[in-house]
């Protein structure tokens, strides 16, 4: 990159983890990748404070990538085949493509699965 045209600003761990987003430097383009311990909410807030910023990768889609159920839903909604699969939903997630959901009931200490 031509240093006369571009300035790369590295947002280090200290800035990302310990500083308020209002203190982060202004930039024209943002590249942000989620990883363990990364405060995705802060990156989303930073983007909301700077509506004209160009985001190289979609921060909202990073949330989808963190949940295999949502990834499968997105693939299926896009007409992309996925392997047969089963999910144990413990958080109330409802698949937008779910036609074979199973529910769990306890009977004599034995787990029985059936369609709702």
DSSP file (Angstrom, degrees, kcal/mol; ACC not computed):
  #  RESIDUE AA STRUCTURE BP1 BP2  ACC     N-H-->O    O-->H-N    N-H-->O    O-->H-N    TCO  KAPPA ALPHA  PHI   PSI    X-CA   Y-CA   Z-CA
    1    1 A X              0   0    0      0, 0.0     2,-0.6     0, 0.0     3,-0.0   0.000 360.0 360.0 360.0 141.0    0.0    0.0    0.0
    2    2 A X    >>  -     0   0    0      1,-0.2     4,-3.0     2,-0.1     3,-1.5  -0.605 360.0-151.6 -72.4 116.1    1.1    3.5   -0.8
    3    3 A X  T 34 S+     0   0    0     -2,-0.6    -1,-0.2     1,-0.3     5,-0.0   0.653  94.6  61.5 -66.8 -14.9    1.9    5.1    2.5
    4    4 A X  T 34 S+     0   0    0      1,-0.1    -1,-0.3     3,-0.0     3,-0.1   0.720 116.8  30.0 -79.1 -21.7    1.1    8.5    1.0
    5    5 A X  T <4 S+     0   0    0     -3,-1.5     2,-0.4     1,-0.2    -2,-0.2   0.787 122.0  43.9-104.2 -38.7   -2.5    7.3    0.4
    6    6 A X     <  -     0   0    0     -4,-3.0     2,-0.5     2,-0.0    -1,-0.2  -0.892  53.3-169.0-118.0 140.3   -3.1    4.8    3.2
    7    7 A X        -     0   0    0     -2,-0.4     2,-0.5    -3,-0.1    -4,-0.0  -0.991  17.1-147.6-122.8 121.5   -2.4    4.8    6.9
    8    8 A X        -     0   0    0     -2,-0.5     2,-0.6     2,-0.0    -2,-0.0  -0.785  11.4-165.3 -91.5 126.0   -2.9    1.5    8.7
    9    9 A X        -     0   0    0     -2,-0.5     2,-0.6    16,-0.0    -2,-0.0  -0.954   7.5-151.4-113.8 117.5   -4.0    1.9   12.3
   10   10 A X        -     0   0    0     -2,-0.6     2,-1.1     1,-0.0    -2,-0.0  -0.787   3.8-150.3 -91.2 121.6   -3.7   -1.2   14.4
   11   11 A X        -     0   0    0     -2,-0.6    -2,-0.0     4,-0.1    13,-0.0  -0.790  26.5-155.1 -90.1  97.8   -6.3   -1.4   17.2
   12   12 A X     >  -     0   0    0     -2,-1.1     4,-2.7     1,-0.1     5,-0.2  -0.069  28.4 -96.6 -71.6 171.9   -4.3   -3.4   19.8
   13   13 A X  H  > S+     0   0    0      1,-0.2     4,-3.0     2,-0.2     5,-0.4   0.887 122.3  54.7 -56.3 -43.4   -5.6   -5.6   22.6
   14   14 A X  H  >>S+     0   0    0      1,-0.2     4,-2.3     2,-0.2     5,-0.6   0.928 112.5  43.0 -59.6 -45.5   -5.3   -2.8   25.2
   15   15 A X  H  >5S+     0   0    0      3,-0.2     4,-1.5     2,-0.2    -2,-0.2   0.951 118.0  44.3 -64.9 -49.2   -7.4   -0.4   23.1
   16   16 A X  H  <5S+     0   0    0     -4,-2.7    -2,-0.2     1,-0.2    -1,-0.2   0.901 124.0  33.2 -64.9 -42.1  -10.0   -3.0   22.1
   17   17 A X  H  <5S+     0   0    0     -4,-3.0    -1,-0.2    -5,-0.2    -2,-0.2   0.833 130.1  26.8 -85.9 -33.2  -10.4   -4.5   25.5
   18   18 A X  H  <5S+     0   0    0     -4,-2.3     2,-0.3    -5,-0.4    -3,-0.2   0.672 102.7  74.8-110.9 -19.4   -9.8   -1.6   27.9
   19   19 A X  S  <<S-     0   0    0     -4,-1.5     2,-0.1    -5,-0.6     5,-0.1  -0.682  80.3-110.8 -98.5 150.9  -10.8    1.6   26.1
   20   20 A X    >   -     0   0    0     -2,-0.3     3,-2.1     1,-0.1     4,-0.4  -0.484  29.8-118.4 -71.2 148.1  -14.3    2.9   25.4
   21   21 A X  G >  S+     0   0    0      1,-0.3     3,-1.1     2,-0.2    -1,-0.1   0.780 112.9  67.4 -62.7 -25.2  -15.1    2.9   21.7
   22   22 A X  G 3  S+     0   0    0      1,-0.2    -1,-0.3    27,-0.0    -2,-0.0   0.729 100.0  51.6 -65.3 -19.7  -15.6    6.6   21.7
   23   23 A X  G <  S+     0   0    0     -3,-2.1    -1,-0.2    -8,-0.1    -2,-0.2   0.542  85.7 106.1 -92.5  -9.6  -11.8    6.8   22.4
   24   24 A X  S <  S-     0   0    0     -3,-1.1   -13,-0.0    -4,-0.4     2,-0.0  -0.409  82.3 -99.5 -69.2 146.9  -10.8    4.6   19.4
   25   25 A X        -     0   0    0      1,-0.1     2,-0.2    -2,-0.1    -1,-0.1  -0.335  37.6-108.0 -67.6 149.9   -9.3    6.5   16.5
   26   26 A X        +     0   0    0     -3,-0.1     2,-0.3     2,-0.0    -1,-0.1  -0.536  42.9 177.0 -74.9 140.1  -11.5    7.3   13.5
   27   27 A X        -     0   0    0     -2,-0.2     3,-0.1     1,-0.1    27,-0.0  -0.951  34.7-139.1-140.7 163.4  -10.9    5.3   10.4
   28   28 A X  S    S+     0   0    0     -2,-0.3    26,-2.9     1,-0.2     2,-0.4   0.750  91.4  33.2 -91.5 -28.6  -12.4    5.1    6.9
   29   29 A X  E     -a   54   0A   0     24,-0.2     2,-0.4    26,-0.0    -1,-0.2  -0.991  68.8-161.1-133.2 137.1  -12.3    1.3    6.6
   30   30 A X  E     -a   55   0A   0     24,-2.7    26,-2.7    -2,-0.4    27,-0.5  -0.973   9.0-175.2-123.5 132.5  -12.6   -1.3    9.3
   31   31 A X        +     0   0    0     -2,-0.4     2,-0.4    24,-0.2    24,-0.0  -0.990  17.5 170.3-119.6 118.6  -11.5   -5.0    9.2
   32   32 A X        -     0   0    0     -2,-0.5     2,-0.5    25,-0.2    -2,-0.0  -0.991  13.7-168.9-135.7 127.1  -12.6   -6.8   12.3
   33   33 A X        -     0   0    0     -2,-0.4     2,-0.2    29,-0.0    26,-0.0  -0.959  21.1-128.9-117.5 129.8  -12.4  -10.6   12.9
   34   34 A X        +     0   0    0     -2,-0.5     2,-0.3    25,-0.0     5,-0.0  -0.506  36.7 158.5 -74.5 141.5  -14.1  -12.3   15.9
   35   35 A X    >   -     0   0    0     -2,-0.2     3,-2.6     0, 0.0     5,-0.1  -0.927  53.7 -57.1-149.6 172.4  -12.1  -14.6   18.0
   36   36 A X  T 3  S+     0   0    0     -2,-0.3     3,-0.1     1,-0.3     0, 0.0  -0.316 127.3  12.2 -55.6 128.2  -12.3  -16.0   21.6
   37   37 A X  T 3  S+     0   0    0      1,-0.3     2,-0.4    -2,-0.0    -1,-0.3   0.379  91.8 137.3  84.8  -4.5  -12.4  -13.0   24.0
   38   38 A X    <   -     0   0    0     -3,-2.6     2,-1.8     1,-0.1    -1,-0.3  -0.623  56.9-131.4 -78.1 128.3  -13.0  -10.5   21.2
   39   39 A X    >>  +     0   0    0     -2,-0.4     4,-1.5     1,-0.2     3,-0.9  -0.550  31.5 173.8 -81.9  82.1  -15.7   -7.9   22.2
   40   40 A X  H 3> S+     0   0    0     -2,-1.8     4,-2.4     1,-0.3    -1,-0.2   0.842  75.9  62.0 -56.9 -35.3  -17.8   -8.0   19.1
   41   41 A X  H 3> S+     0   0    0      1,-0.2     4,-2.2     2,-0.2    -1,-0.3   0.881 101.9  51.2 -60.1 -38.1  -20.4   -5.8   20.7
   42   42 A X  H <> S+     0   0    0     -3,-0.9     4,-2.5     2,-0.2    -1,-0.2   0.902 108.9  50.0 -67.7 -39.6  -17.7   -3.0   21.0
   43   43 A X  H  X S+     0   0    0     -4,-1.5     4,-2.2     2,-0.2    -2,-0.2   0.909 111.1  49.7 -63.7 -41.0  -16.9   -3.3   17.3
   44   44 A X  H  X S+     0   0    0     -4,-2.4     4,-2.1     1,-0.2    -2,-0.2   0.890 110.8  49.7 -64.5 -39.0  -20.6   -3.1   16.5
   45   45 A X  H  X S+     0   0    0     -4,-2.2     4,-1.7     2,-0.2    -2,-0.2   0.912 108.3  53.3 -65.6 -41.8  -20.9    0.0   18.7
   46   46 A X  H  X S+     0   0    0     -4,-2.5     4,-0.8     1,-0.2    -2,-0.2   0.921 110.0  47.9 -57.4 -45.6  -17.9    1.6   17.0
   47   47 A X  H >< S+     0   0    0     -4,-2.2     3,-0.7     1,-0.2     6,-0.3   0.888 108.7  53.9 -64.2 -39.1  -19.5    1.1   13.6
   48   48 A X  H 3< S+     0   0    0     -4,-2.1     3,-0.4     1,-0.2    -1,-0.2   0.816 106.8  52.5 -66.8 -27.9  -22.8    2.5   14.8
   49   49 A X  H 3< S+     0   0    0     -4,-1.7     2,-0.4     1,-0.3    -1,-0.2   0.687 114.6  43.5 -77.1 -18.3  -21.0    5.7   15.9
   50   50 A X    X<  +     0   0    0     -4,-0.8     3,-2.0    -3,-0.7    -1,-0.3  -0.691  67.4 174.4-127.7  77.3  -19.4    6.1   12.5
   51   51 A X  T 3  S+     0   0    0     -3,-0.4    -1,-0.1    -2,-0.4    -2,-0.1   0.683  77.0  56.3 -63.2 -19.2  -22.2    5.4   10.0
   52   52 A X  T 3  S+     0   0    0      2,-0.1    -1,-0.3    -5,-0.0     2,-0.1   0.412  79.4 118.1 -93.1   3.2  -20.0    6.3    6.9
   53   53 A X    <   -     0   0    0     -3,-2.0     2,-0.6    -6,-0.3   -24,-0.2  -0.424  65.6-128.1 -69.8 142.8  -17.3    3.8    7.7
   54   54 A X  E     -a   29   0A   0    -26,-2.9   -24,-2.7    -2,-0.1     2,-0.6  -0.838  20.5-153.8 -92.7 122.1  -16.7    1.1    5.1
   55   55 A X  E     -a   30   0A   0     -2,-0.6   -24,-0.2   -26,-0.2     3,-0.1  -0.864   7.9-162.7-101.5 119.8  -16.8   -2.4    6.8
   56   56 A X  S    S+     0   0    0    -26,-2.7     2,-0.4    -2,-0.6   -25,-0.2   0.814  79.9  29.9 -72.6 -30.2  -14.8   -5.0    4.9
   57   57 A X  S    S-     0   0    0    -27,-0.5     2,-0.5   -25,-0.0    -1,-0.2  -0.991  92.4-107.6-131.9 142.5  -16.5   -7.9    6.6
   58   58 A X     >  -     0   0    0     -2,-0.4     4,-0.8     1,-0.2     3,-0.1  -0.524  23.0-162.6 -73.0 113.3  -20.1   -8.0    8.0
   59   59 A X  H >> S+     0   0    0     -2,-0.5     4,-0.7     1,-0.2     3,-0.5   0.867  89.2  55.5 -65.9 -36.6  -20.0   -7.9   11.8
   60   60 A X  H >> S+     0   0    0      1,-0.2     4,-0.9     2,-0.2     3,-0.9   0.873 102.9  55.7 -64.6 -36.4  -23.6   -9.2   12.1
   61   61 A X  H 3> S+     0   0    0      1,-0.2     4,-2.1     2,-0.2    -1,-0.2   0.753  94.2  68.7 -68.6 -22.0  -22.7  -12.2   10.0
   62   62 A X  H <X S+     0   0    0     -4,-0.8     4,-0.8    -3,-0.5    -1,-0.2   0.847  96.0  54.9 -64.1 -31.1  -19.9  -13.1   12.4
   63   63 A X  H X< S+     0   0    0     -3,-0.9     3,-0.6    -4,-0.7     4,-0.3   0.888 105.9  51.7 -66.0 -38.4  -22.7  -13.8   14.9
   64   64 A X  H >< S+     0   0    0     -4,-0.9     3,-1.8     1,-0.2     7,-0.4   0.920 105.5  55.3 -62.4 -43.3  -24.2  -16.3   12.4
   65   65 A X  H 3< S+     0   0    0     -4,-2.1    -1,-0.2     1,-0.3    -2,-0.2   0.707  99.7  61.3 -65.1 -19.4  -20.8  -18.0   12.1
   66   66 A X  T << S+     0   0    0     -4,-0.8     2,-0.5    -3,-0.6    -1,-0.3   0.539 100.3  59.9 -83.5  -6.4  -20.6  -18.6   15.8
   67   67 A X    X>  -     0   0    0     -3,-1.8     4,-2.0    -4,-0.3     3,-0.6  -0.929  66.1-160.6-128.8 107.6  -23.8  -20.7   15.8
   68   68 A X  H 3> S+     0   0    0     -2,-0.5     4,-2.6     1,-0.2     5,-0.2   0.828  92.7  58.2 -56.1 -34.8  -23.7  -23.9   13.6
   69   69 A X  H 3> S+     0   0    0      1,-0.2     4,-2.3     2,-0.2    -1,-0.2   0.916 107.6  46.0 -62.7 -42.6  -27.6  -24.0   13.6
   70   70 A X  H <> S+     0   0    0     -3,-0.6     4,-2.5     2,-0.2    -1,-0.2   0.863 110.5  53.5 -69.5 -35.3  -27.8  -20.5   12.0
   71   71 A X  H  X S+     0   0    0     -4,-2.0     4,-2.7    -7,-0.4    -2,-0.2   0.942 110.3  47.2 -62.5 -46.9  -25.1  -21.4    9.5
   72   72 A X  H  X S+     0   0    0     -4,-2.6     4,-2.9     1,-0.2     5,-0.2   0.913 111.4  51.6 -61.8 -42.3  -27.0  -24.5    8.4
   73   73 A X  H  X S+     0   0    0     -4,-2.3     4,-2.7     1,-0.2    -1,-0.2   0.930 111.2  47.5 -58.3 -45.4  -30.2  -22.4    8.2
   74   74 A X  H  X S+     0   0    0     -4,-2.5     4,-1.3     2,-0.2    -2,-0.2   0.916 112.7  48.6 -63.8 -43.6  -28.5  -19.9    6.0
   75   75 A X  H  <>S+     0   0    0     -4,-2.7     5,-2.8     2,-0.2     3,-0.3   0.937 114.0  46.0 -61.8 -46.4  -27.0  -22.5    3.8
   76   76 A X  H ><5S+     0   0    0     -4,-2.9     3,-1.7     1,-0.2    -2,-0.2   0.903 110.3  53.0 -64.0 -41.1  -30.4  -24.3    3.4
   77   77 A X  H 3<5S+     0   0    0     -4,-2.7    -1,-0.2     1,-0.3    -2,-0.2   0.762 108.0  53.0 -64.9 -23.8  -32.2  -21.0    2.7
   78   78 A X  T 3<5S-     0   0    0     -4,-1.3    -1,-0.3    -3,-0.3    -2,-0.2   0.357 122.2-107.6 -92.2   4.8  -29.6  -20.3    0.0
   79   79 A X  T < 5S+     0   0    0     -3,-1.7     2,-0.5     1,-0.3    -3,-0.2   0.703  72.8 141.4  79.4  19.6  -30.3  -23.7   -1.6
   80   80 A X      < -     0   0    0     -5,-2.8    -1,-0.3    -6,-0.2    -2,-0.1  -0.844  52.7-121.0 -99.3 126.2  -27.0  -25.2   -0.6
   81   81 A X        -     0   0    0     -2,-0.5     2,-0.3    -3,-0.1    -5,-0.0  -0.353  28.9-167.6 -65.1 142.0  -27.2  -28.9    0.5
   82   82 A X        -     0   0    0     -2,-0.0     3,-0.1     3,-0.0    -1,-0.0  -0.920  27.7 -98.4-125.5 154.9  -26.1  -29.7    4.0
   83   83 A X        -     0   0    0     -2,-0.3    -1,-0.0     1,-0.1     2,-0.0  -0.298  52.2 -84.3 -67.7 157.9  -25.4  -33.1    5.5
   84   84 A X        +     0   0    0      1,-0.0     2,-0.3     2,-0.0    -1,-0.1  -0.365  65.3 168.9 -58.1 141.7  -28.0  -34.8    7.7
   85   85 A X        -     0   0    0     -3,-0.1     2,-0.4     2,-0.0    -3,-0.0  -0.985  31.6-149.7-156.3 161.0  -27.7  -33.4   11.2
   86   86 A X        -     0   0    0     -2,-0.3     2,-0.4     2,-0.0    15,-0.0  -0.998  13.5-163.3-135.8 137.6  -29.3  -33.2   14.6
   87   87 A X        -     0   0    0     -2,-0.4     2,-0.8     2,-0.0    -2,-0.0  -0.948  16.1-141.7-120.4 143.0  -29.0  -30.4   17.1
   88   88 A X        -     0   0    0     -2,-0.4     2,-0.7     2,-0.0    -2,-0.0  -0.916  23.0-158.2 -99.3 109.7  -29.8  -30.4   20.8
   89   89 A X        +     0   0    0     -2,-0.8     3,-0.1     1,-0.1    -2,-0.0  -0.803  27.3 160.3 -94.1 115.7  -31.4  -27.0   21.4
   90   90 A X  S    S+     0   0    0     -2,-0.7    -1,-0.1     1,-0.1    -2,-0.0   0.369  70.7  57.7-110.3   1.2  -31.2  -25.9   25.0
   91   91 A X  S    S-     0   0    0      2,-0.1    -1,-0.1     0, 0.0    -2,-0.0   0.259 113.4-101.1-118.8  12.0  -31.7  -22.2   24.4
   92   92 A X        +     0   0    0      1,-0.2    -3,-0.0    -3,-0.1     2,-0.0   0.559  61.2 164.9  83.5   6.9  -35.0  -22.1   22.7
   93   93 A X        -     0   0    0      1,-0.1     2,-0.5     0, 0.0    -1,-0.2  -0.341  21.0-159.2 -59.8 134.4  -33.6  -21.6   19.2
   94   94 A X        -     0   0    0     -2,-0.0     2,-0.1     7,-0.0    -1,-0.1  -0.976  13.6-132.7-120.1 119.9  -36.1  -22.3   16.5
   95   95 A X    >   -     0   0    0     -2,-0.5     3,-0.9     1,-0.1     6,-0.1  -0.436   5.0-141.0 -69.9 139.7  -34.8  -23.1   13.0
   96   96 A X  T 3  S+     0   0    0      1,-0.2    -1,-0.1    -2,-0.1   -26,-0.0   0.663 106.5  39.6 -74.8 -13.9  -36.4  -21.2   10.2
   97   97 A X  T 3  S+     0   0    0      0, 0.0     2,-0.6     0, 0.0    -1,-0.2   0.203  84.0 136.3-114.1  13.1  -36.2  -24.4    8.1
   98   98 A X    <   +     0   0    0     -3,-0.9     3,-0.1     1,-0.2   -25,-0.0  -0.496   5.3 145.4 -75.7 112.2  -37.1  -26.8   10.9
   99   99 A X  S    S+     0   0    0     -2,-0.6    -1,-0.2     1,-0.1    -3,-0.0   0.391  74.1  46.9-118.0  -2.6  -39.5  -29.5    9.7
  100  100 A X  S    S+     0   0    0      2,-0.1    -2,-0.1    15,-0.0    -1,-0.1  -0.122  73.1 160.4-131.8  37.9  -38.2  -32.4   11.8
  101  101 A X        -     0   0    0     -6,-0.1    15,-0.6    -3,-0.1     2,-0.4  -0.315  24.1-152.4 -64.7 143.5  -37.8  -30.9   15.3
  102  102 A X  E     -B  115   0B   0     13,-0.2     2,-0.3    14,-0.1    13,-0.2  -0.914   3.7-156.1-115.6 144.7  -37.6  -33.3   18.2
  103  103 A X  E     -B  114   0B   0     11,-2.7    11,-1.7    -2,-0.4     2,-0.4  -0.877  13.2-131.3-117.4 155.0  -38.7  -32.6   21.7
  104  104 A X  E     +B  113   0B   0     -2,-0.3     2,-0.3     9,-0.2     9,-0.2  -0.869  23.7 176.0-108.8 135.8  -37.4  -34.4   24.8
  105  105 A X  E     -B  112   0B   0      7,-1.8     7,-2.1    -2,-0.4     2,-0.5  -0.984  25.9-128.3-133.0 149.2  -39.6  -35.8   27.6
  106  106 A X  E     +B  111   0B   0     -2,-0.3     2,-0.4     5,-0.2     5,-0.2  -0.842  29.9 169.3 -98.7 129.1  -38.6  -37.8   30.7
  107  107 A X  E >  S-B  110   0B   0      3,-2.2     3,-1.7    -2,-0.5    -2,-0.1  -0.938  73.5 -19.1-141.2 115.6  -40.5  -41.0   31.3
  108  108 A X  T 3  S-     0   0    0     -2,-0.4     3,-0.1     1,-0.3    -1,-0.0   0.891 122.7 -59.8  54.1  42.9  -39.2  -43.5   34.0
  109  109 A X  T 3  S+     0   0    0      1,-0.2     2,-0.4     0, 0.0    -1,-0.3   0.639 115.3 117.9  61.7  15.7  -35.8  -41.8   33.9
  110  110 A X  E <   -B  107   0B   0     -3,-1.7    -3,-2.2     2,-0.0     2,-0.6  -0.937  66.1-128.1-113.6 135.9  -35.5  -42.7   30.2
  111  111 A X  E     -B  106   0B   0     -2,-0.4     2,-0.4    -5,-0.2    -5,-0.2  -0.721  25.9-171.4 -86.1 122.1  -35.2  -40.0   27.6
  112  112 A X  E     -B  105   0B   0     -7,-2.1    -7,-1.8    -2,-0.6     2,-0.5  -0.938   6.2-156.5-113.3 136.1  -37.8  -40.4   24.8
  113  113 A X  E     +B  104   0B   0     -2,-0.4     2,-0.3    -9,-0.2    -9,-0.2  -0.933  22.2 156.0-115.1 133.5  -37.6  -38.2   21.7
  114  114 A X  E     -B  103   0B   0    -11,-1.7   -11,-2.7    -2,-0.5     2,-0.2  -0.976  47.1 -90.9-148.7 161.0  -40.6  -37.6   19.5
  115  115 A X  E      B  102   0B   0     -2,-0.3   -13,-0.2   -13,-0.2   -15,-0.0  -0.541 360.0 360.0 -71.9 140.5  -41.9  -35.0   17.1
  116  116 A X              0   0    0    -15,-0.6    -1,-0.1    -2,-0.2   -14,-0.1   0.503 360.0 360.0 -67.0 360.0  -43.9  -32.2   18.7
